[in-house]
């Protein structure tokens, strides 16, 4: 099976097209004010229109309230809501039912015990995403997009009821090894494909996708 990819934190029409034209199945738009990849609803609507039906459009949220979700979904044609905060299971289920969208839950990983948290969610969501848990002493740490990786062996060999993505510090230099160790069917890259925080390098997107397609 060919490994699929999500390019996340996109903010320009050119980077959306670079991702899709080079084979990305998923494109991600961040709606979190603290992130350098945060996009306005107006811009996200334009980016989603550029993607059209050529890719699955994912909105990334961190502990969102109903108002934010309503405002975004009213203007932006998203296919999946990615919850990247510490949303409890009850909140995840509510969002899935209330907004009638597929939901992907991000799980922060740093030790084997974190896998059990993912097990609690897997029957309640449509997809899972495994990301690196930022260390407590990391200044300005974000829920995701810190450019950090975790030990991919922690998730190797696990079977899941739903599709899952591997995230966390992936770039063109390490994604082949990450796929080999974790056996991920879908990889997710964001900060590793940037020249500056929030600014994608289209050449890096091309290189990343070339490697993923060969993995």
N, C-alpha and C positions, 0 to 999 in steps of 0.2 A: 504494500500500500504506500502510495506517495505521501510524504509528510506535507501537511498543510501549514499555512502560516497566517498569523494576524499581525499587521503592522499597526501599532497603537500610538496615540498621542499625535495624530495628524492634525495639521492646522492650515495647510494650503491646498489649493486645488491641484497644483503640480505634484505634490507628494502623494495625494490620493491616487492620481493617475499612475504615478510611478509604481506604487504598490500593486495596484490592480493589473496594470499592463505586464507586470513581471510575475504574476501568478498568485498574489496574495488572495486568499479566500475570504478573509475577514479584515475590516478596517475599523479602527477604534478612535473615538472622539471623547476627550476628557471634559467632564463637567465638575470640576473641583477647584475652587478659587485659589487654594494654596499651591496648586501645581503650576509649573511654568508651561505646561501643555494645555492648560485650561483654554477652552474656546467659548466664544459667545454663542448664544442660541442662534443668532442671525447667521454667523459664519458657519456654524455646524449644519444649518439647514442647507446652505449652498454646497457644502462638502458632501452631504448625503445625496444631494441631487446629482452631483458629479459621479458619485459611485453608482447611483441607480440600482439596477438589479445585478450589476456585475460582481458585487461582493456582499457579504453579510455585514450589516452595519451595527456596530456595538457602541453603546453609550456607557462610559465609565463613571460611576458615581460612588461617593464615599458617605455613608450614613445619610442618604438624601431624605428630605421630608417630602410629603405629598405635593406640596406646592411646586417645588423644583421639578419633580418628575412630570407633573401635569404640564407645566410651562414648556419643558423641553419636548415632550412627546406631542404636544399640540402643533409644534413647528418643524420638528425634525423626524424624518421617517426612519426610525430605528427598528432593527429586528430583534436585538438582544439588549437587555439591561444587565450590565456587569456591576455587581455590588462589591466594592473593594474596601469596605470599612469593617466594623465589628458588628454588623447587623445580626441580631439573633434570629434563630430559625423562624420564630413567629412573624417577625417583620418581613423576612424573605418571602414567606408564604403569602402574606398579605399583599405585598407588592406584585407578586406574580398574578394573583387573582384580580386585584384592583385594576391593574393596567393591562392585563391580558397580553403580556409579552413573555417571551422566553427569558429566563433569568440564569445568569452565570454567577456563581459565588467564588470569590477569590479567597484562598486559604494561605496564610503566611506560614512558611516552613523554616525551622532552624534545627529541629531535633525530631527523632522518631515519634515522640509523643504528639506532635502536631498533626500527624496523620489521622489520629482518632477523631480530631475535630472535623476533618473532612468527611469522615464516615457518618457523622451526625447530619450532614447536609445533603449527602449524595442522593437520597431518595426524595428530597424536597425541591431539587433544582433541575434544570435542563443540562447544565454544564458546570464543570469545576475548573478552576485555574489555580495552579500552584506557583506562588511567588516567594521571594526571599523575605524572611522576617527581618526588618532593620534592627540593628543592635540598639539597646536602650540609650547608649551614650552618643549616638549619631546625631549631630546637631542639624536641625532643620529636616529631620527624616520625614518622608512622605509614606503613606500606606503602600505605595508602589512607585516604580520609576526612579529608584535610588541608584540604579546601575549595579546592584549587588546580586550575586548568585548564591545558591545554596548547594549543599551536597546532593547531587542528583541521584546518588545511590539510595537516598532515603525513600524515594518513590518508585525505584526500579522494582519490577516484579509484582507490583500491586495491580489488582483487577478492580475496575470501577464500573458501576451500573450506567454511568453517563459519560459522554465524551469529555475529555479534559485537555487543558492546555498547559504547557510548561512555559513559565515566564521567569524573569529575574536576571538582568545583566547579560542577556543574550546579544551576540553580535556575530559578524562574519568570521571571527577568529575562533569562536568556541561552540557555535551552534551544532556543528557536525558531531563533536564529542558529546554534547548534551543529548542529542537524539540517540546516539549509540548507547549511552549509559542508561538513560531513562526510558527509552523505547517510546518516546512521546509521538503521538500521531499529529499533534498540532503544537507549534511553537509560537510564542508571542514576543515581539521585540519592540522596544520603544527608545529608551535613553541610549542604548548601544548603537543607534543609527543616527546620531545627531552630531552636528558640529558644535552647537551650544545648546544648553537646556531649552527644550521646546522648539528647536530648529532642526528639522530633518535634513539629512544629506541624501539626496536622491541617488547618488552614486553608491552610497553604502546600502541603500535599500536594494538596488540592483544586485550588488555583490552578495548580500545576505540571501536574497531569493534564489540566486544561482546555486548557492551551496545547499540550501534547503531542498531544492528540486533534485539534487544529486544524492541526497542522504538516503 
